[in-house]
C-alpha cells in the first residue's frame, strides 16, 4: 500500500524525486543560458501551472504544491548556481554548438507543448492568439537585438534585473538574458549571483519578489479563464524566442554546419526522450 502525502496524493519515490530534480536543473540552466527561458521549460515539463498557482496564492497552496515542487526548486538552484560557470565557459568557448543543443531541446519539446495547450480543446481563437503572440514577441526581440547600450550597474539596475528574471518564469519565452544583454547587465548580474554578492543578490531578489507579487495572480487568472488562448500564446512566444537565438552564421561553412546540425539533433533527441519519459512516468 502506497503512502499518502498530506495533500492526499501518492508519496514521492526516489525515481520521481530524481526526475523532478533533473527537470529543475534544466529549468535553472535555461534561466541562465542566453536566449533560453526557464518558464518555457516549466511549461514543457508540466509544472508551469502549479508554479503559478503557488506564486499567486502561496498560503492556500503551500501544503498541496510544495511537496511536488521541492525537488524542482532544489534542481533549479543547482542548475542556476552550480552549473552556471561551467556553461558560461562552454558558451564562451563553443557558443554556437552550445546554443544549438538548447535550440534542439526546445524544438523537440514543442510537440509536448502543443499537446499541453490543446488538452482542453483548440478553439479558432487559440491560433489567432498564437500568431499574434509570435508576431509581437518576434518584433520585440528583434528590436532589442538591434541596439546595444552600456549601463553602469547599480542597485536600481539590479532591481530591474530581478524583475526580468522573474518575468522569464512568469512569461514563458521571455528570456531575461535577452532583455539584459542589450543593456550590458547580463554578465555583471550573473557573475554577482554566482559569487553570492549581496549587493547583486539582494536587489535582484527584491525585484523578482515584487514582480511575482504584482504579476503572478494576473497570469494565473488568464490561464484559468482562457486556458487554450493563453497556452497557444506561450507557444507563439516560444517559437519566436527560439528563432531569434538560432546561430545562423554558424551554418555558413560545411564543417560548422555539420557540427551545429548534430548538436541540434542531439538536443531534439534528448527532448523527445524526456517527453516520452514524462508521458510514461508522469502523474
DAUR-V134798 format. One record per residue. N is the residue number from 0. RES is the residue in one small letter. OMEGA is omega in whole degrees, 0 to 359 (999 if undefined). D_CENTER is the distance of its C-alpha to the mean C-alpha in whole Angstrom. Layout:
# DAUR-V134798
N/RES/OMEGA/D_CENTER ; N/RES/OMEGA/D_CENTER
This chain:
# DAUR-V134798
0/x/185/37 ; 1/x/176/33 ; 2/x/179/32 ; 3/x/173/31 ; 4/x/178/28 ; 5/x/180/29 ; 6/x/177/27 ; 7/x/181/29 ; 8/x/179/27 ; 9/x/177/27 ; 10/x/183/27 ; 11/x/177/24 ; 12/x/181/25 ; 13/x/181/25 ; 14/x/179/23 ; 15/x/179/21 ; 16/x/181/20 ; 17/x/180/19 ; 18/x/181/17 ; 19/x/176/15 ; 20/x/178/15 ; 21/x/177/14 ; 22/x/179/11 ; 23/x/178/10 ; 24/x/178/11 ; 25/x/178/9 ; 26/x/177/6 ; 27/x/176/8 ; 28/x/179/9 ; 29/x/178/5 ; 30/x/182/6 ; 31/x/189/9 ; 32/x/178/10 ; 33/x/176/11 ; 34/x/181/10 ; 35/x/181/6 ; 36/x/175/3 ; 37/x/179/1 ; 38/x/177/3 ; 39/x/181/4 ; 40/x/174/5 ; 41/x/179/6 ; 42/x/184/8 ; 43/x/181/9 ; 44/x/176/10 ; 45/x/181/12 ; 46/x/182/11 ; 47/x/183/10 ; 48/x/176/13 ; 49/x/176/15 ; 50/x/180/12 ; 51/x/178/13 ; 52/x/179/17 ; 53/x/181/17 ; 54/x/183/16 ; 55/x/179/18 ; 56/x/187/21 ; 57/x/183/21 ; 58/x/182/24 ; 59/x/187/25 ; 60/x/186/22 ; 61/x/186/22 ; 62/x/185/24 ; 63/x/188/23 ; 64/x/184/19 ; 65/x/180/19 ; 66/x/180/21 ; 67/x/189/18 ; 68/x/181/15 ; 69/x/179/17 ; 70/x/177/16 ; 71/x/180/13 ; 72/x/177/13 ; 73/x/178/15 ; 74/x/178/13 ; 75/x/179/11 ; 76/x/179/14 ; 77/x/180/15 ; 78/x/184/12 ; 79/x/186/12 ; 80/x/188/15 ; 81/x/186/17 ; 82/x/185/16 ; 83/x/183/15 ; 84/x/179/18 ; 85/x/181/19 ; 86/x/176/16 ; 87/x/176/17 ; 88/x/181/20 ; 89/x/180/19 ; 90/x/179/18 ; 91/x/182/21 ; 92/x/182/23 ; 93/x/189/22 ; 94/x/184/19 ; 95/x/177/20 ; 96/x/181/19 ; 97/x/180/16 ; 98/x/181/14 ; 99/x/177/16 ; 100/x/181/15 ; 101/x/173/11 ; 102/x/177/12 ; 103/x/179/15 ; 104/x/181/12 ; 105/x/180/10 ; 106/x/181/14 ; 107/x/180/15 ; 108/x/178/13 ; 109/x/177/13 ; 110/x/178/17 ; 111/x/179/15 ; 112/x/176/13 ; 113/x/179/16 ; 114/x/178/18 ; 115/x/182/16 ; 116/x/185/16 ; 117/x/185/20 ; 118/x/175/21 ; 119/x/181/23 ; 120/x/180/24 ; 121/x/175/24 ; 122/x/182/26 ; 123/x/181/27 ; 124/x/180/25 ; 125/x/180/22 ; 126/x/174/22 ; 127/x/178/23 ; 128/x/179/20 ; 129/x/182/18 ; 130/x/180/20 ; 131/x/179/21 ; 132/x/178/17 ; 133/x/182/17 ; 134/x/181/20 ; 135/x/181/19 ; 136/x/180/15 ; 137/x/179/17 ; 138/x/180/20 ; 139/x/183/18 ; 140/x/178/16 ; 141/x/179/19 ; 142/x/177/21 ; 143/x/182/19 ; 144/x/187/19 ; 145/x/178/23 ; 146/x/178/24 ; 147/x/182/24 ; 148/x/177/25 ; 149/x/182/26 ; 150/x/176/25 ; 151/x/182/27 ; 152/x/176/24 ; 153/x/184/26 ; 154/x/183/25 ; 155/x/181/24 ; 156/x/175/22 ; 157/x/170/20 ; 158/x/179/20 ; 159/x/179/18 ; 160/x/176/16 ; 161/x/175/15 ; 162/x/181/15 ; 163/x/179/12 ; 164/x/179/10 ; 165/x/180/10 ; 166/x/181/10 ; 167/x/175/6 ; 168/x/183/6 ; 169/x/180/9 ; 170/x/183/9 ; 171/x/180/6 ; 172/x/179/7 ; 173/x/182/8 ; 174/x/181/7 ; 175/x/178/9 ; 176/x/179/11 ; 177/x/179/12 ; 178/x/186/14 ; 179/x/183/15 ; 180/x/179/17 ; 181/x/181/19 ; 182/x/180/21 ; 183/x/184/21 ; 184/x/187/19 ; 185/x/184/16 ; 186/x/179/18 ; 187/x/180/20 ; 188/x/179/18 ; 189/x/179/16 ; 190/x/180/19 ; 191/x/179/20 ; 192/x/181/18 ; 193/x/178/19 ; 194/x/183/22 ; 195/x/177/22 ; 196/x/185/24 ; 197/x/178/24 ; 198/x/176/25 ; 199/x/185/21 ; 200/x/184/20 ; 201/x/178/22 ; 202/x/177/21 ; 203/x/179/18 ; 204/x/179/18 ; 205/x/179/20 ; 206/x/179/18 ; 207/x/181/15 ; 208/x/179/17 ; 209/x/180/19 ; 210/x/180/16 ; 211/x/181/15 ; 212/x/185/19 ; 213/x/190/19 ; 214/x/188/17 ; 215/x/181/15 ; 216/x/181/19 ; 217/x/180/19 ; 218/x/179/15 ; 219/x/177/17 ; 220/x/180/20 ; 221/x/181/19 ; 222/x/181/17 ; 223/x/185/20 ; 224/x/182/23 ; 225/x/188/21 ; 226/x/185/19 ; 227/x/181/20 ; 228/x/182/19 ; 229/x/183/16 ; 230/x/175/14 ; 231/x/174/16 ; 232/x/177/15 ; 233/x/178/11 ; 234/x/178/12 ; 235/x/179/14 ; 236/x/180/12 ; 237/x/180/10 ; 238/x/180/13 ; 239/x/181/14 ; 240/x/180/11 ; 241/x/179/12 ; 242/x/184/15 ; 243/x/186/15 ; 244/x/178/14 ; 245/x/181/17 ; 246/x/184/19 ; 247/x/178/22 ; 248/x/180/25 ; 249/x/177/24 ; 250/x/185/26 ; 251/x/180/29 ; 252/x/183/31 ; 253/x/183/32 ; 254/x/180/31 ; 255/x/179/27 ; 256/x/179/27 ; 257/x/181/27 ; 258/x/183/25 ; 259/x/177/22 ; 260/x/177/23 ; 261/x/178/23 ; 262/x/176/20 ; 263/x/181/18 ; 264/x/179/20 ; 265/x/178/19 ; 266/x/180/16 ; 267/x/180/17 ; 268/x/178/19 ; 269/x/180/17 ; 270/x/180/14 ; 271/x/178/17 ; 272/x/178/19 ; 273/x/180/16 ; 274/x/179/16 ; 275/x/179/20 ; 276/x/179/19 ; 277/x/180/17 ; 278/x/182/20 ; 279/x/187/23 ; 280/x/182/22 ; 281/x/183/20 ; 282/x/999/21
